[in-house]
Amino acid sequence: MDLSFFGAAGTVTGSRYLLEADGRRILIDCGLFQGLKELRLRNWAKFPVAPASIDAIVLTHAHLDHSGYLPRLVRDGFHGPIHATQATADLCAILLADSAHIQESDAEFANRHRLSKHFPALPLYTVADADKALDRFERMPFDHTRRLAPGAEIRFHHAGHILGASSVEIDWKGRRIVFSGDLGRYDDPLLRDPAAPGIADYLILESTYGDRRHDREDPQDRLADIIQRTVRRGGTVLIPAFAVGRAQLMLLYLHRLKQQGRLPENLPIFLDSPMAMNAADIYCRYPDELRLDRAHCAAAFGVAHYVRDVEESKKLDAMPMPKVIISASGMATGGRVVHHLKRFAPDPRSSVLFAGFQAAGTRGAKMLQGAETIKIHGEYFEVNAELHNLSMLSAHADADELMRWLQNFQRPPQKTFLVHGEPEAAEALQLRIREELGWPCHIAGHLEKVGLP
């Protein structure tokens, strides 16, 4: 049995892992590379194996760095089933369609304004490609067993992180291989705690925050303080939030702050992301995965006015009064939020509040690193707004929480492979695993192939 790392090795993006045995191939995750240009270019490279040779795909969750390459793989010849939890399938229906729409729109914009070195600029895939990929999904409940191939079975375990997110357990040829997926936070106000499978012969573990501990300050206190100060200046709080996960958590916190009287009752809150709106509706369909019942979920997500069309979105930038705008994407790489950044990033009265990990090379990372200007649609805009990153709002387990999850295993895996982390984060986590647990631990390299004896 061989395991190949086609993505999320040495970086936090593009999760793709291939298991091979007896002429069968199973791909775990099929994500987009995001962030630095050199990473994004990998999306256009030929896939390392023929897509038609892959028997099945297993998704840990719906985020695009885990699912966003599916339409391209299907277009290029993959014709097997895509196994996912029920909520992951629901979320992929909106995420993949939105991703395809953005890519088509960006290509059209680049062609209209002659912004691309290549003419005509082409999308990586189309909405039609996304529809074909969605037709291949096969839904599966948590904690159930399904046969993938002769002698191969899978199970999904709750991972926290976002709705439907799972750790994947694969039993194949006498080995149990566990893929952690992206692990969520313990005591998250919205989602259940991550559950450890308990036994693994081989473990593939994310390391996004392997070198850091999240700030233990109450995020509601920080959020209230930032909004109150910005409102007193007459500014706008712009929150680039991941449409699935962070946007819903942000709505919950804002709802609580309004209930507690810590925000002005008449302060307008806008959710300007059609995908985040649809995701909020999906969240409320799965109360068993949440810490909220349906009524509480509907009330919390109803704290914001939903901005559904583009013209209404544009009007937000002309509104003079203080307000809160939640808009995707979370790293300010695309979507409606970049249009709001043109208006509010140069405004010293306003605040831009990031709510999670900012991958190297993204617009969000550059802003937090002190960039004085940012480039949007071929133009440069000054960054004068007050900037914040509430890392405690991250959907990823930090180093201590990753170690807590590992301590639930009944015995050490034969080997643990670290993925989905920048080199410094992976190296720090590797050291802790070796020193505190005594486990053999290896940091995976891009395109590395290892045997699993």
C-alpha positions in Angstrom: 0.0 0.0 0.0 1.3 3.4 -1.0 0.3 6.9 0.1 1.1 10.0 -2.0 0.9 13.6 -1.0 -0.4 15.6 -4.0 -1.2 18.7 -1.9 -1.2 20.4 1.5 2.3 19.2 2.1 4.6 22.0 3.2 1.6 24.4 2.9 -1.9 24.7 4.2 -3.7 24.5 0.9 -4.7 22.1 -1.8 -5.4 19.0 0.3 -5.0 15.8 -1.9 -3.8 12.4 -0.7 -3.8 9.2 -2.8 -4.0 5.7 -1.3 -3.1 2.8 -3.6 -3.2 -0.9 -3.2 -4.0 -3.9 -5.4 -4.4 -1.6 -8.5 -7.1 0.4 -6.7 -6.8 4.2 -6.0 -8.7 6.2 -3.4 -8.2 10.0 -3.3 -8.8 11.6 0.1 -9.8 15.3 -0.5 -9.5 17.1 -3.8 -8.7 20.7 -2.9 -7.8 23.9 -4.7 -4.4 25.5 -4.1 -4.9 29.1 -2.8 -2.6 31.9 -1.7 0.8 32.4 -3.3 0.9 32.5 -7.2 3.3 29.6 -7.3 0.8 27.6 -5.4 -2.2 28.7 -7.5 -0.3 27.7 -10.6 -0.4 24.1 -9.3 -4.2 24.1 -10.0 -3.4 24.3 -13.8 -0.7 21.5 -13.7 -1.6 18.1 -15.0 -2.9 15.9 -12.2 -0.1 13.5 -11.0 -2.2 10.4 -12.0 -4.9 10.0 -14.6 -8.2 11.1 -13.1 -10.0 8.2 -14.7 -7.7 5.8 -12.8 -9.0 6.9 -9.4 -11.7 4.6 -8.1 -13.3 6.8 -5.5 -12.9 10.1 -3.7 -13.5 10.7 0.1 -14.0 14.2 1.3 -13.2 15.3 4.9 -15.2 18.6 4.5 -16.5 21.2 2.1 -14.0 24.0 2.3 -12.5 24.7 -1.2 -8.9 23.9 -0.2 -10.3 20.3 0.3 -13.1 20.1 -2.3 -12.5 22.9 -4.8 -10.6 20.9 -7.5 -13.4 18.3 -7.9 -15.0 20.0 -10.9 -11.7 20.0 -12.8 -11.0 16.4 -11.9 -14.4 15.3 -13.1 -14.0 17.3 -16.3 -10.6 15.7 -16.9 -12.0 12.1 -16.6 -12.8 11.1 -13.0 -16.1 9.2 -13.1 -16.3 7.4 -9.7 -18.3 8.2 -6.5 -17.5 11.1 -4.2 -18.2 10.0 -0.6 -19.0 12.8 2.0 -21.2 13.4 5.0 -24.6 14.7 4.4 -23.9 18.2 5.5 -20.7 18.3 3.5 -22.6 17.4 0.4 -25.1 20.1 1.0 -22.4 22.7 1.6 -20.4 21.6 -1.5 -23.5 22.2 -3.6 -23.2 26.0 -2.8 -19.4 26.2 -2.5 -18.5 24.5 -5.8 -21.2 26.4 -7.7 -19.9 29.7 -6.2 -16.3 28.9 -6.9 -17.1 28.1 -10.6 -19.1 31.3 -10.9 -16.3 33.4 -9.4 -13.8 31.8 -11.8 -16.0 32.4 -14.8 -16.6 36.0 -13.7 -12.9 36.7 -13.0 -12.0 35.3 -16.4 -14.6 37.5 -18.0 -13.5 40.6 -16.0 -9.8 39.9 -16.9 -10.7 39.7 -20.6 -12.9 42.8 -20.6 -10.1 44.9 -18.9 -7.2 43.1 -20.5 -5.7 42.2 -17.1 -4.4 38.8 -18.0 -1.1 37.9 -19.8 -3.1 35.2 -21.6 -5.9 36.1 -23.9 -8.5 34.9 -23.7 -8.3 34.2 -19.9 -10.0 30.9 -19.2 -11.7 29.7 -15.9 -10.2 26.6 -14.3 -13.7 25.1 -14.6 -17.2 26.2 -15.3 -20.6 26.1 -13.5 -21.4 23.1 -15.8 -18.3 21.3 -14.6 -19.3 21.9 -11.0 -22.8 20.5 -11.7 -21.3 17.3 -13.1 -19.1 16.9 -10.0 -22.1 17.3 -7.7 -23.9 14.5 -9.5 -21.2 12.1 -8.3 -21.7 12.7 -4.6 -22.8 9.8 -2.4 -24.0 10.9 1.1 -23.1 9.0 4.2 -23.9 9.5 7.9 -21.3 9.8 10.6 -20.1 6.7 12.5 -21.4 4.3 9.8 -19.3 1.9 7.7 -19.3 1.8 3.9 -17.4 -0.4 1.5 -15.2 1.5 -0.9 -13.4 -1.2 -2.7 -12.7 -5.0 -2.2 -11.5 -5.1 1.4 -11.7 -1.4 1.9 -14.2 0.4 4.3 -14.6 3.9 5.5 -16.1 5.7 8.5 -16.6 9.4 9.2 -16.1 10.8 12.7 -17.0 14.3 13.8 -14.1 16.7 13.4 -15.7 20.0 14.5 -14.2 22.8 12.3 -17.3 23.4 10.1 -20.7 21.7 9.7 -20.2 18.2 8.3 -16.4 18.2 8.8 -15.0 14.7 9.5 -12.0 12.7 10.3 -11.8 9.8 7.9 -11.0 6.2 9.0 -10.1 3.8 6.2 -9.6 0.0 6.9 -7.9 -1.6 4.0 -5.7 -4.7 3.7 -5.3 -5.1 7.5 -4.3 -1.4 8.1 -6.3 1.4 9.6 -5.4 4.7 8.1 -6.9 7.9 9.7 -7.0 11.3 8.1 -7.7 13.9 10.7 -9.1 16.4 8.2 -9.2 19.9 9.6 -9.8 19.6 13.4 -12.0 22.1 15.1 -11.9 23.7 18.5 -13.0 22.2 21.8 -15.8 24.1 23.5 -16.8 25.9 20.3 -20.0 27.8 20.9 -21.5 26.5 17.7 -20.2 23.0 16.9 -19.6 19.8 18.7 -16.1 18.8 19.9 -13.9 16.8 17.6 -14.0 13.1 18.2 -10.9 11.0 17.9 -11.2 7.6 16.1 -9.1 6.0 18.9 -6.9 3.6 16.8 -4.8 4.2 13.8 -1.9 2.3 12.2 -1.1 5.3 10.2 -2.3 8.9 10.9 -2.3 11.8 8.6 -2.6 14.9 10.8 -3.2 18.6 10.0 -0.7 21.0 11.5 -2.1 24.5 10.6 -1.6 25.9 14.1 1.1 23.4 15.2 3.3 26.2 16.5 0.7 28.4 18.2 -1.8 28.7 20.9 -4.9 30.7 20.3 -5.5 33.8 22.4 -7.6 32.8 25.4 -9.3 36.2 25.6 -13.1 36.1 25.2 -13.8 36.9 21.5 -17.0 38.6 22.4 -15.1 41.1 24.5 -12.7 41.9 21.7 -15.4 42.1 19.1 -17.5 44.4 21.3 -14.5 46.7 21.9 -13.5 46.9 18.2 -17.1 47.6 17.1 -17.7 50.2 19.8 -14.5 52.1 19.0 -15.1 52.1 15.3 -18.7 53.2 15.7 -17.6 56.1 17.9 -15.3 57.2 15.1 -18.2 57.0 12.6 -16.6 54.1 10.7 -17.6 50.8 9.3 -16.4 47.4 10.6 -15.7 45.2 7.6 -15.3 41.5 8.4 -13.9 39.3 5.7 -15.2 35.9 6.9 -15.2 32.5 5.4 -18.7 32.0 4.1 -19.0 28.6 5.7 -18.2 28.4 9.4 -16.7 31.8 10.4 -19.6 33.8 9.1 -22.1 31.8 11.1 -20.0 32.0 14.3 -19.7 35.7 13.8 -23.5 36.1 13.5 -23.9 34.1 16.8 -21.5 36.4 18.6 -23.1 39.5 17.2 -26.5 38.2 18.2 -25.3 37.6 21.8 -23.7 41.1 22.0 -27.0 42.7 20.9 -28.9 40.6 23.4 -26.5 41.7 26.2 -26.9 45.4 25.2 -23.2 45.7 24.3 -23.9 47.0 20.8 -26.3 49.8 19.8 -29.7 48.4 19.2 -30.0 50.3 15.9 -26.5 49.4 14.6 -27.0 47.9 11.1 -25.4 44.5 10.5 -25.2 43.2 7.0 -24.4 39.7 5.7 -23.2 40.4 2.2 -22.5 36.9 0.9 -25.1 34.8 -0.8 -23.1 31.7 -0.1 -22.9 32.6 3.6 -26.7 33.1 3.6 -27.3 29.7 2.0 -24.8 28.1 4.4 -26.7 29.6 7.4 -29.9 27.9 6.2 -28.0 24.6 5.9 -26.5 24.9 9.4 -30.0 25.1 10.8 -31.0 21.9 9.1 -28.5 19.9 11.2 -29.1 20.7 14.9 -27.6 17.4 15.9 -24.2 18.7 14.9 -24.7 22.0 16.7 -24.9 23.2 20.2 -28.0 25.2 19.2 -31.5 24.0 18.6 -33.4 25.1 15.4 -35.1 28.1 17.1 -31.9 29.5 18.6 -30.1 28.9 15.3 -32.7 30.9 13.3 -32.7 33.7 15.9 -28.8 34.0 15.9 -28.5 34.0 12.1 -31.4 36.5 11.9 -29.4 39.2 13.5 -28.1 40.5 10.1 -29.9 41.9 7.1 -29.1 39.6 4.2 -27.8 41.5 1.1 -28.9 39.3 -1.8 -28.2 41.3 -5.0 -25.1 43.1 -6.3 -26.8 46.5 -6.6 -27.7 46.4 -2.9 -24.1 45.3 -2.1 -22.7 48.3 -4.0 -25.0 50.7 -2.0 -23.4 49.6 1.3 -20.2 51.4 0.3 -22.1 54.7 -0.2 -24.0 54.5 3.2 -22.4 57.0 5.5 -23.6 55.6 8.9 -21.6 53.2 11.1 -22.3 49.6 10.3 -21.0 46.1 10.4 -20.5 44.2 7.1 -19.7 40.5 7.0 -18.6 39.5 3.5 -16.7 36.6 1.9 -14.0 35.6 1.3 -12.1 35.0 4.6 -8.7 35.8 3.2 -10.0 38.7 1.1 -9.0 36.8 -2.1 -12.2 37.3 -4.0 -15.9 37.8 -3.9 -17.8 40.9 -2.8 -15.5 41.7 0.1 -12.8 42.9 -2.2 -15.1 45.6 -3.5 -15.8 46.8 0.0 -12.0 46.8 0.7 -11.7 49.4 -2.1 -13.9 51.7 -0.1 -13.1 50.9 3.6 -9.4 49.9 3.6 -8.3 53.5 2.9 -10.7 55.0 5.5 -8.9 55.6 8.9 -12.2 55.7 10.7 -13.1 52.1 9.7 -11.8 48.7 10.8 -11.1 45.5 8.9 -11.5 42.5 11.1 -10.1 39.1 10.0 -11.4 36.0 11.7 -9.0 33.2 11.0 -5.9 31.8 9.4 -4.5 34.0 6.5 -2.4 31.8 4.1 0.9 33.2 2.8 0.4 35.3 -0.3 -3.3 36.1 0.3 -4.5 39.7 0.5 -5.4 39.2 4.1 -1.9 38.1 5.1 -0.3 41.0 3.3 -2.6 43.5 5.1 -1.8 42.0 8.5 1.9 42.0 7.7 1.8 45.8 7.3 1.2 46.4 3.6 0.7 50.1 3.0 -1.2 49.4 -0.2 -3.2 46.4 -1.6 -3.8 45.6 -5.3 -7.4 44.9 -6.3 -8.5 44.5 -9.9 -5.3 46.0 -11.2 -5.4 49.1 -9.0 -3.6 49.9 -5.7 -5.5 51.1 -2.6 -4.1 52.6 0.6 -4.5 50.6 3.8 -5.4 53.2 6.5 -8.1 51.3 8.3 -7.5 49.8 11.8 -6.7 46.1 11.3 -7.4 43.2 13.6 -7.1 39.4 13.4 -9.1 37.6 16.1 -7.1 34.3 16.0 -9.2 32.9 18.8 -12.1 32.8 16.2 -10.1 30.3 14.1 -11.9 27.1 13.2 -8.6 25.2 13.5 -7.5 23.5 16.7 -4.3 25.1 18.1 -1.2 23.2 19.1 -2.5 22.3 22.6 -5.8 21.1 21.1 -4.1 19.0 18.5 -2.1 17.3 21.3 -5.3 16.9 23.3 -6.9 15.1 20.3 -3.9 12.8 19.9 -4.0 11.8 23.5 -7.3 10.0 22.9 -5.6 7.4 20.7 -5.4 4.0 22.5 -1.9 3.3 21.2 0.7 5.1 19.1 0.3 4.8 15.3 3.2 3.1 13.4 3.8 6.5 11.9 2.2 10.0 11.9 2.5 12.2 8.8 2.1 15.9 9.3 0.3 17.8 6.5 -1.7 21.1 6.0 0.8 23.4 7.7 3.5 25.9 6.9 7.0 24.4 7.6 7.5 26.2 10.9 4.1 25.0 12.2 4.7 21.4 11.1 8.2 21.3 12.6 7.0 22.6 16.0 4.3 20.0 16.1 6.6 17.2 15.1 8.9 18.1 17.9 6.1 18.0 20.5 4.7 14.7 19.2 8.2 13.1 19.4 9.1 14.6 22.8 5.7 14.4 24.6 4.2 11.2 23.1 7.3 9.4 21.8 5.6 8.7 18.4 7.4 8.4 15.1 6.4 11.5 13.1 7.3 12.6 9.6 6.6 15.9 7.8 5.2 15.1 4.4 6.7 16.7 1.3 5.0 17.8 -1.8 4.5 14.8 -4.3 6.2 12.5 -1.8 5.2 8.8 -2.0 5.6 6.5 1.0 4.9 2.8 1.6 2.6 1.8 4.4 4.0 -1.6 5.5 
